[in-house]
Amino acid sequence: MFMRTERLFLRPVFSEDWRDVYRGIADENVVRNLARAPWPYTEDDARQFCAKANDGEGHRFAITLPQAKGAPVIGLIGYDLSADGGYELGYWIGKAWEGRGFATEAGRGVLESTDALGIETMAAGHFIDNPASGRVLRKLGFTDTGEIRPMRSAGRGGAQVPCRRFVRVAGQDCASYHPAAA
């Protein structure tokens, strides 16, 4: 699947993307906010991720800047089936590209596609020491469920880190969502 937003082009991750992925994610301040990426993040990690990015039940997209020379990959976004059978959104933006609204814009593109596919509920979370990610989720229409639970972070050596949980229900005012009623 390919998507065009106002400034971005979202496309499948190709094995050839490993260099851009490595350049963007091989930063401890990026990796520490992710659940599955290890630290230190190596070139081999990037190669393996890119080779298998399109396997499985979820969908992952390279976030690219089509107007920039070489249309660089500036981050990744996607969703996977979670352990409870629902869908979970995840993303990262390289440090050089943070603070420009790219995560929010990419998220809107992905959520428009999940809405069109009939995926009604999308979950997400962020480590509580990464409030910027919570601001992105709120801009995307996610609602804080009030739940904070420990989540393993490979980027922090496998430590259990408190994670604030969010949910978005397609076609529903998420402010009225109550986890106990779900």
C-alpha positions as CSV (number, residue, x, y, z in Angstrom):
1,M,0.0,0.0,0.0
2,F,1.2,3.5,-0.9
3,M,-0.1,6.7,0.6
4,R,0.5,10.4,-0.2
5,T,-0.1,13.1,2.5
6,E,0.5,16.8,2.1
7,R,4.3,16.5,2.6
8,L,5.0,12.8,2.9
9,F,4.9,9.6,0.9
10,L,4.3,6.5,2.9
11,R,5.3,3.2,1.2
12,P,6.3,-0.3,2.1
13,V,9.7,-0.8,3.6
14,F,12.2,-2.2,1.1
15,S,15.3,-4.1,1.9
16,E,17.3,-1.3,0.3
17,D,16.1,1.1,2.9
18,W,18.3,-0.3,5.6
19,R,20.9,2.5,5.4
20,D,18.3,5.3,5.9
21,V,16.6,3.2,8.6
22,Y,20.0,2.8,10.3
23,R,20.8,6.5,10.1
24,G,17.5,7.4,11.6
25,I,17.1,4.9,14.4
26,A,20.7,4.3,15.5
27,D,20.3,7.0,18.1
28,E,19.9,6.0,21.8
29,N,17.3,8.8,22.3
30,V,15.2,7.3,19.5
31,V,15.6,3.7,20.4
32,R,14.9,4.2,24.1
33,N,11.3,5.1,23.2
34,L,10.6,1.9,21.3
35,A,9.6,-1.5,22.6
36,R,11.3,-3.8,20.2
37,A,14.4,-2.1,18.8
38,P,17.6,-3.0,20.7
39,W,20.3,-0.7,21.8
40,P,22.9,-0.5,20.5
41,Y,21.2,-0.6,17.1
42,T,23.5,-2.1,14.5
43,E,23.6,-2.1,10.7
44,D,22.7,-5.8,10.8
45,D,19.6,-4.9,12.9
46,A,18.6,-2.5,10.2
47,R,19.2,-5.0,7.4
48,Q,17.2,-7.7,9.2
49,F,14.4,-5.4,10.0
50,C,14.1,-4.1,6.4
51,A,14.3,-7.7,5.0
52,K,11.3,-8.8,7.1
53,A,9.4,-5.6,7.6
54,N,6.5,-6.7,5.4
55,D,6.1,-10.2,6.9
56,G,3.4,-11.0,9.3
57,E,-0.1,-9.6,10.0
58,G,0.7,-5.9,10.4
59,H,1.6,-3.2,7.9
60,R,4.7,-1.1,8.1
61,F,5.5,2.0,6.1
62,A,8.6,4.0,5.4
63,I,7.9,7.7,5.9
64,T,9.7,9.5,3.1
65,L,10.1,13.1,2.0
66,P,9.3,13.0,-1.7
67,Q,10.4,16.6,-2.3
68,A,13.9,16.1,-0.7
69,K,16.8,14.9,-2.8
70,G,16.7,11.1,-2.8
71,A,13.3,11.0,-1.0
72,P,15.0,9.9,2.3
73,V,13.3,7.7,4.8
74,I,12.8,9.9,7.9
75,G,11.0,7.4,10.0
76,L,8.7,4.4,10.1
77,I,5.1,3.9,11.1
78,G,2.8,0.9,11.1
79,Y,0.4,-1.3,13.0
80,D,0.5,-4.9,14.1
81,L,-1.8,-7.3,15.7
82,S,-1.3,-7.2,19.5
83,A,-1.4,-10.0,21.9
84,D,-5.1,-9.3,22.7
85,G,-6.1,-9.6,19.0
86,G,-6.5,-5.9,18.4
87,Y,-4.3,-3.6,16.5
88,E,-1.5,-1.4,17.8
89,L,0.0,1.7,16.2
90,G,3.7,2.4,16.5
91,Y,6.1,4.9,14.9
92,W,9.4,6.7,15.1
93,I,10.9,9.8,13.5
94,G,14.6,10.3,13.2
95,K,16.0,13.1,15.5
96,A,16.9,15.3,12.5
97,W,13.2,15.4,11.5
98,E,11.5,15.7,14.9
99,G,9.3,18.6,15.8
100,R,7.9,19.3,12.3
101,G,4.6,17.4,12.6
102,F,5.7,14.5,10.5
103,A,4.6,11.8,13.0
104,T,1.2,13.3,13.2
105,E,0.9,13.7,9.4
106,A,2.0,10.1,8.8
107,G,-0.3,8.9,11.6
108,R,-3.3,10.6,9.9
109,G,-2.5,8.9,6.6
110,V,-2.2,5.4,8.2
111,L,-5.4,5.9,10.2
112,E,-7.3,7.0,7.1
113,S,-6.3,3.7,5.5
114,T,-7.2,1.6,8.6
115,D,-10.6,3.4,8.7
116,A,-11.2,2.5,5.1
117,L,-10.2,-1.1,5.8
118,G,-12.8,-1.3,8.5
119,I,-10.4,-1.5,11.5
120,E,-12.5,0.0,14.1
121,T,-10.2,0.2,17.2
122,M,-6.6,1.1,17.3
123,A,-4.5,1.0,20.4
124,A,-1.2,2.8,21.1
125,G,1.0,3.7,24.0
126,H,4.1,5.6,25.0
127,F,6.6,5.4,27.7
128,I,5.7,7.9,30.3
129,D,9.0,9.7,30.0
130,N,8.2,10.4,26.3
131,P,5.3,12.8,26.6
132,A,5.9,14.1,23.0
133,S,4.5,10.8,21.7
134,G,1.4,11.3,23.9
135,R,0.8,14.7,22.3
136,V,1.0,13.1,18.8
137,L,-1.5,10.4,19.8
138,R,-3.9,13.0,21.1
139,K,-3.7,15.0,17.9
140,L,-4.5,11.7,16.0
141,G,-7.8,11.4,18.0
142,F,-6.5,8.8,20.6
143,T,-7.9,9.0,24.1
144,D,-5.9,8.2,27.2
145,T,-7.5,5.1,28.8
146,G,-6.1,5.9,32.2
147,E,-4.1,2.7,32.2
148,I,-0.4,2.7,32.8
149,R,1.3,-0.7,32.6
150,P,4.8,-1.9,32.4
151,M,6.1,-2.7,28.9
152,R,9.4,-4.3,28.0
153,S,11.9,-2.0,26.2
154,A,14.6,-3.8,24.2
155,G,16.3,-0.4,23.8
156,R,16.6,-0.1,27.6
157,G,18.2,-3.5,28.0
158,G,14.8,-5.3,28.4
159,A,13.7,-3.2,31.4
160,Q,10.0,-2.9,32.2
161,V,9.1,0.7,31.6
162,P,5.8,2.3,32.6
163,C,3.7,2.8,29.4
164,R,0.6,5.0,29.2
165,R,-2.1,3.4,27.0
166,F,-4.4,5.1,24.5
167,V,-7.2,4.0,22.2
168,R,-8.9,5.4,19.1
169,V,-12.3,4.2,17.9
170,A,-13.0,4.9,14.2
171,G,-16.1,7.0,13.7
172,Q,-16.6,7.6,17.5
173,D,-15.8,10.6,19.6
174,C,-12.9,9.1,21.5
175,A,-13.5,11.4,24.4
176,S,-16.5,9.2,25.2
177,Y,-14.6,6.0,25.2
178,H,-14.4,4.1,28.5
179,P,-12.2,1.1,28.7
180,A,-14.4,-0.8,31.2
181,A,-17.3,-0.6,28.6
182,A,-15.2,-2.1,25.8
